[in-house]
Amino acid sequence: MSWLRDVDRWFATEVLPYQSAFQSFARRLTGNAEIARDLVQEAYAQALLGDRWQKARNAKVFVLRIVYCRSMDWLDKQKVIRIQQLPSFEDLAFADYGPDAFEALSGREELLVVLEILRGLPERCRQVVTMRRIEELPPAEIALRLGITVTTVERHLARGVSMLADQLATRGSLRRGRQAVDVTDTTQQAE
């Protein structure tokens, strides 16, 4: 995929697999799940600034360090007095929260099932679903590329996602059922 930048590849392969670890770490430090999610997003933004990401020897530790610092800053601003003493970053032991072999294999199998179902969709639905959900193009751009109206794009998208979700539910292939496929947001307006 030539449209991916090096930083995108680095982020997708080296950072995103540990998102749940980053969030649980921040939640453990702050005691607040919503704040933890926000702090992790801020850490991602800080990690991607400039070319600092290229100098990181270990992406997981690099982002964890940023999450730790962001969490400490947040606690300082809240003037929260903790009863327990917080450990220093160097004293913390980190478990590997990355996907294990079973999760990686079943994820690949689920992807193959989704791709097989996607290939079986009517051509126009398949094109629209691929452009919107995989290539993440806005509906207006899809309409322009395919020479159809935005309303038609939205109809094809809704139909395609619905057919995809029905096939997945019928096959029972995904562990989380329909939660794995986002069928709630089929018609985002063009930016």
C-alpha positions, -999 to +999 in steps of 0.1 A: +000+000+000+020+029-013-003+056+003+010+046+038+039+067+052+067+052+072+053+068+103+019+052+096+034+017+093+055+022+124+024+034+144+002+005+131+027-022+137+047-010+167+023+011+187-014+002+181-010-035+191-003-022+227-032+002+229-050-018+256-017-020+276-013+018+274-049+024+285-047+000+314-014+016+325-029+051+324-061+039+341-040+023+369-021+056+374-051+080+372-079+058+384-102+071+356-109+052+323-120+082+303-090+103+314-068+073+306-081+071+270-075+108+265-040+106+279-032+077+256-044+098+226-023+127+237+007+104+241+001+092+205+001+128+193+033+136+212+050+104+200+043+113+163+056+149+166+085+155+143+109+126+139+112+115+175+094+082+166+123+073+143+148+075+172+128+052+195+146+019+199+115+003+216+082+018+205+062+003+234+085+017+261+088+050+242+050+054+243+046+040+278+071+067+290+050+094+274+018+080+289+035+079+323+046+115+320+012+127+308-005+108+337+018+124+362+011+159+347-026+152+349-023+141+385-003+172+393-029+194+378-057+177+397-038+182+429-047+146+437-031+133+469-026+096+465-027+075+496-004+050+480+030+059+467+033+058+429+062+038+416+088+054+394+087+045+357+119+025+360+105+004+388+074-007+369+073-042+354+054-043+322+035-074+310+034-080+273-002-072+264+003-078+227-018-104+210-008-140+217-004-166+189-040-177+192-054-142+189-031-135+160-041-166+141-078-162+148-076-126+138-061-136+104-088-162+100-115-137+108-100-113+082-100-140+056-137-147+063-145-110+060-126-107+028-144-138+014-177-123+022-167-089+008-157-106-025-192-121-026-210-087-023-226-071-054-199-052-073-210-017-065-216-025-028-182-041-027-165-010-043-183+014-019-176-006+012-140-010+003-135+027-005-153+039+027-143+013+053-108+002+041-095+032+021-115+056+045-125+079+017-154+104+024-187+097+007-183+128-016-150+115-029-164+080-035-194+095-054-170+116-075-148+085-083-177+063-092-198+089-109-228+085-087-245+107-061-236+108-024-271+094-016-264+064-038-231+059-021-248+059+013-274+034+001-247+011-013-227+014+019-257+007+041-267-023+020-231-037+017-224-033+055-258-049+063-251-078+040-216-082+054-229-081+090-257-106+082-232-130+066-209-127+096-237-134+120-249-164+099-214-179+099-208-170+135-172-165+126-164-135+148-159-140+186-177-107+193-204-111+167-216-078+152-195-057+176-165-065+154-182-048+124-192-011+129-226-011+114-238+020+134-220+046+113-228+039+077-235+074+065-210+099+077-213+132+058-184+144+037-159+165+055 
